[in-house]
Amino acid sequence: MIQRKFYLPEELYQKMQLQAKIDGKTITDVLRDLVKIGLKVKERKQTGRGAKKLYELSQLAQKEKWSGPSDLSISHDKYFTLAK
């Protein structure tokens, strides 16, 4: 474990204190749980950004009339091995 010092607004601290009492946990445990949840949410949002970027790239390809092999969806394995 790593020890860090954080400053929290009074209102946030009180909410965490109440949640700790409800859950029968320490404030530290509640804080760890909330950080884990928050990081998972951030990771999901970041993963979604990749999909958004791919969509934007496909829109740009359509706008600029980029093209590839007409049989790419069928022969993708062949083109993948050629790219190596």
C-alpha positions in Angstrom: 0.0 0.0 0.0 1.1 3.5 -0.7 0.1 6.3 1.7 -1.0 9.6 0.2 -2.5 12.8 1.6 -5.6 14.2 0.0 -7.7 17.3 0.7 -11.4 16.8 0.3 -14.2 19.4 0.5 -16.2 19.1 3.8 -19.4 18.1 2.0 -17.6 15.2 0.1 -16.0 14.0 3.3 -19.4 13.9 5.1 -20.9 11.9 2.2 -18.1 9.4 2.4 -18.4 9.2 6.2 -22.1 8.5 5.8 -21.5 5.9 3.1 -18.9 4.2 5.3 -21.4 3.9 8.2 -24.1 2.5 5.8 -21.7 0.0 4.4 -20.0 -0.9 7.7 -16.6 0.1 6.2 -13.9 2.6 6.9 -13.8 5.8 5.0 -10.5 4.5 3.5 -12.3 1.4 2.1 -15.1 3.6 0.7 -12.5 5.8 -1.0 -10.6 2.8 -2.5 -13.9 1.4 -3.8 -14.9 4.8 -5.3 -11.5 5.2 -7.0 -11.7 1.7 -8.5 -15.2 2.4 -9.9 -14.2 5.8 -11.2 -11.1 4.4 -13.0 -13.2 1.7 -14.6 -15.6 4.3 -15.9 -12.7 6.4 -17.3 -11.2 3.3 -19.0 -14.5 2.6 -20.7 -14.8 6.1 -21.9 -11.3 6.0 -23.2 -12.0 2.8 -25.1 -15.1 4.5 -26.6 -12.8 7.2 -27.9 -11.0 4.7 -30.1 -14.3 3.7 -31.7 -15.1 7.4 -32.2 -11.7 7.9 -33.9 -12.3 5.0 -36.2 -15.7 6.3 -37.2 -14.1 9.8 -37.9 -11.5 8.1 -40.0 -14.1 6.2 -42.0 -16.0 9.5 -42.5 -12.8 11.1 -43.8 -12.2 8.2 -46.1 -15.6 8.6 -47.6 -15.3 12.3 -48.0 -11.8 12.0 -49.7 -13.0 9.0 -51.7 -10.3 6.7 -50.4 -10.6 3.1 -51.7 -9.0 -0.2 -51.1 -9.3 -3.6 -52.7 -12.9 -4.4 -53.6 -12.6 -7.9 -52.1 -11.1 -6.8 -48.8 -14.0 -8.1 -46.6 -13.6 -11.5 -48.2 -9.8 -11.7 -48.7 -8.7 -9.9 -45.5 -6.4 -12.8 -44.5 -4.5 -12.6 -47.8 -4.0 -8.9 -47.4 -3.0 -9.2 -43.8 -0.2 -11.7 -44.6 1.0 -9.5 -47.5 1.3 -6.6 -45.1 3.9 -8.4 -42.9 
